[in-house]
């Protein structure tokens, strides 16, 4: 251990290539420099979820990408959102012992198994990074979004194929096909598509299509709150920040704004927009009126306050003189738990 200064150093000394991804808030690559500062305990984790860092680490030997190894690990964070050297060194110790014993048994307490949908999206990104072909489901998904079998034939489309299309928006006619299809998609295939798009950067034309579908769904006689939450998650990666901001405000003022799923989607995927003071104020009001009650309120606030850069807007909204009695009561009960 004395010759190894961290996880990056361990992988570099082993002669491997590696990429690190966040799997907590959105599946997105973490720059080597950012990860290095985090693992050395110098910087807080940029995307904490439930006071933990959820990571997917791709490891492979140069020119041997077919032998890809993936670690899914989660590290508890300290009160400042940083990784302690104790946790890091314990993880490294276990890695080294496993390497030395060449054991197949995995007793790593830091491991976790992502949801199947996240696994599909992660593998789609991995294949793209390694210049590997997409899955066998890719061609069928392309045919579906091109409208060839009819949009009602969604049941035969593999989720992995949709994840491949989302990861490869710039390839072939994928972006154009999805953009054209989106207004016509039935709920089931739109649901799957949104789950994949939420991990991608969404170009303007597709952002426009998602925002328009969101507006259409909000105007329905019976609003599907689950679909609204998925649409806002898909829009969270939009390259058009103004459009996304307007869409979130539209949802925050809708009749389903206090739905727990929608609140979780906004705090989990659209947290950057909550730095806007008016947005944060409306979000907290909706949270305070959520039927899930005080425990859910506390959980969301504690999750947000641990995200670097969120404290100022959150504190200003909590202290606002314009807060409702319901919000003031929820904040009071939250603070009692820490007094």
RATAMO-V936249 format. One record per helix or strand of 3 or more residues. SS is the DSSP state (H for helix, E for strand). FROM is the first residue (numbers start at 1). LEN is the number of residues. If there is no record, write none. Layout:
SS_FROM_LEN, SS_FROM_LEN
//
This chain:
H_7_7, E_16_7, E_28_3, H_32_8, E_52_10, E_64_13, H_85_17, H_116_14, H_138_8, H_154_3, H_159_9, H_174_9, H_187_11, H_204_15, H_225_11, H_241_12, H_260_10, H_271_5, H_277_12, H_294_12, H_311_8, H_325_12
//
